[in-house]
Amino acid sequence: MVRDFTKELGYLPLGSRLKRVGERMQAETARFLASEGIEQPPGIWPLLQTLHGEGALTVGELATALGVSQPGVTRSLRQLTADGMVKPAPAGEDQRRKPVMLTDAGAAVVERCMRDLWPHVEAAVREMCAPLDGPILQQLDRIEEELDSLPLDRRAARKMEERENG
């Protein structure tokens, strides 16, 4: 077995380690959502939820709200428009500002996720993090161990079953 040098190097690659854990959790959440018929990529959910909560926003406003680059938001919006999830909103008086908003279909998907799926993902993450205590590197070790023992998608599906059955 190949050694995990990112783990062994301690604090030096902490950003890489956090990114690794975050990407893994996003991928496993995407698998859970896909198992429930939701095929949107994991990175777009903060954008969709922001539009759901705030209403129509411009690319610049979305970039600021999400803390990401405008080109990244533009790429995401292009895909979401093609998928029928977002559409241009009425621009109002300033035609230079081109806000976007959720379509009815986009709003329905976000609302379904918020109502039927996110509670199980949150419960799964909460369960996984409950035993954490101590230095951050040990906590990351524990999170990765928890993900190894039961991936987040399966953990969220189990939480959904528990809620439905009990």
Contacts in CASP RR format, 6 or more apart in sequence:
PFRMAT RR
TARGET T0000
AUTHOR 0000-0000-0000
METHOD contacts of the structure
MODEL  1
MVRDFTKELGYLPLGSRLKRVGERMQAETARFLASEGIEQPPGIWPLLQT
LHGEGALTVGELATALGVSQPGVTRSLRQLTADGMVKPAPAGEDQRRKPV
MLTDAGAAVVERCMRDLWPHVEAAVREMCAPLDGPILQQLDRIEEELDSL
PLDRRAARKMEERENG
6 13 0 8 1.000
6 16 0 8 1.000
6 17 0 8 1.000
6 20 0 8 1.000
7 17 0 8 1.000
7 140 0 8 1.000
7 141 0 8 1.000
7 144 0 8 1.000
10 137 0 8 1.000
11 137 0 8 1.000
14 136 0 8 1.000
14 137 0 8 1.000
17 140 0 8 1.000
18 140 0 8 1.000
21 140 0 8 1.000
21 143 0 8 1.000
21 144 0 8 1.000
21 147 0 8 1.000
24 147 0 8 1.000
24 152 0 8 1.000
25 125 0 8 1.000
25 147 0 8 1.000
25 152 0 8 1.000
26 42 0 8 1.000
26 43 0 8 1.000
27 42 0 8 1.000
28 147 0 8 1.000
28 151 0 8 1.000
28 152 0 8 1.000
28 153 0 8 1.000
29 42 0 8 1.000
29 121 0 8 1.000
29 152 0 8 1.000
29 153 0 8 1.000
29 156 0 8 1.000
30 41 0 8 1.000
30 42 0 8 1.000
30 153 0 8 1.000
31 151 0 8 1.000
31 153 0 8 1.000
32 117 0 8 1.000
32 120 0 8 1.000
32 121 0 8 1.000
32 152 0 8 1.000
32 153 0 8 1.000
32 154 0 8 1.000
32 156 0 8 1.000
32 157 0 8 1.000
33 39 0 8 1.000
33 40 0 8 1.000
33 42 0 8 1.000
33 113 0 8 1.000
33 117 0 8 1.000
35 153 0 8 1.000
35 157 0 8 1.000
36 116 0 8 1.000
36 117 0 8 1.000
38 109 0 8 1.000
38 112 0 8 1.000
38 113 0 8 1.000
38 117 0 8 1.000
40 48 0 8 1.000
40 83 0 8 1.000
40 85 0 8 1.000
40 109 0 8 1.000
41 79 0 8 1.000
43 76 0 8 1.000
44 76 0 8 1.000
44 79 0 8 1.000
44 80 0 8 1.000
45 113 0 8 1.000
46 66 0 8 1.000
47 62 0 8 1.000
47 66 0 8 1.000
47 73 0 8 1.000
47 76 0 8 1.000
47 77 0 8 1.000
47 80 0 8 1.000
48 80 0 8 1.000
48 85 0 8 1.000
48 86 0 8 1.000
48 102 0 8 1.000
48 106 0 8 1.000
48 109 0 8 1.000
48 110 0 8 1.000
49 110 0 8 1.000
49 114 0 8 1.000
50 57 0 8 1.000
50 62 0 8 1.000
50 65 0 8 1.000
50 66 0 8 1.000
51 57 0 8 1.000
51 62 0 8 1.000
51 86 0 8 1.000
51 100 0 8 1.000
51 101 0 8 1.000
51 102 0 8 1.000
51 110 0 8 1.000
52 102 0 8 1.000
52 107 0 8 1.000
52 110 0 8 1.000
52 111 0 8 1.000
52 114 0 8 1.000
54 61 0 8 1.000
54 65 0 8 1.000
55 89 0 8 1.000
55 101 0 8 1.000
55 102 0 8 1.000
56 89 0 8 1.000
56 90 0 8 1.000
56 99 0 8 1.000
56 100 0 8 1.000
56 101 0 8 1.000
57 65 0 8 1.000
57 99 0 8 1.000
57 100 0 8 1.000
57 101 0 8 1.000
58 97 0 8 1.000
58 98 0 8 1.000
58 99 0 8 1.000
58 100 0 8 1.000
59 70 0 8 1.000
59 73 0 8 1.000
59 74 0 8 1.000
59 77 0 8 1.000
59 98 0 8 1.000
59 100 0 8 1.000
60 70 0 8 1.000
60 73 0 8 1.000
61 99 0 8 1.000
62 73 0 8 1.000
62 77 0 8 1.000
62 100 0 8 1.000
63 69 0 8 1.000
63 70 0 8 1.000
63 72 0 8 1.000
63 73 0 8 1.000
66 73 0 8 1.000
77 86 0 8 1.000
77 100 0 8 1.000
80 86 0 8 1.000
81 87 0 8 1.000
81 100 0 8 1.000
84 103 0 8 1.000
84 105 0 8 1.000
84 106 0 8 1.000
85 102 0 8 1.000
85 103 0 8 1.000
85 105 0 8 1.000
85 106 0 8 1.000
85 109 0 8 1.000
86 100 0 8 1.000
86 101 0 8 1.000
86 102 0 8 1.000
86 103 0 8 1.000
86 106 0 8 1.000
87 100 0 8 1.000
87 101 0 8 1.000
87 102 0 8 1.000
87 103 0 8 1.000
88 98 0 8 1.000
88 99 0 8 1.000
88 100 0 8 1.000
88 101 0 8 1.000
89 99 0 8 1.000
89 100 0 8 1.000
89 101 0 8 1.000
90 99 0 8 1.000
91 97 0 8 1.000
91 98 0 8 1.000
91 99 0 8 1.000
102 110 0 8 1.000
117 156 0 8 1.000
117 160 0 8 1.000
119 159 0 8 1.000
119 163 0 8 1.000
120 156 0 8 1.000
120 157 0 8 1.000
120 159 0 8 1.000
120 160 0 8 1.000
120 163 0 8 1.000
121 152 0 8 1.000
121 156 0 8 1.000
121 159 0 8 1.000
123 156 0 8 1.000
123 159 0 8 1.000
124 152 0 8 1.000
124 155 0 8 1.000
124 156 0 8 1.000
124 158 0 8 1.000
124 159 0 8 1.000
125 152 0 8 1.000
127 155 0 8 1.000
127 159 0 8 1.000
128 143 0 8 1.000
128 146 0 8 1.000
128 147 0 8 1.000
128 152 0 8 1.000
128 155 0 8 1.000
129 143 0 8 1.000
131 142 0 8 1.000
132 139 0 8 1.000
132 142 0 8 1.000
132 143 0 8 1.000
133 139 0 8 1.000
150 158 0 8 1.000
END
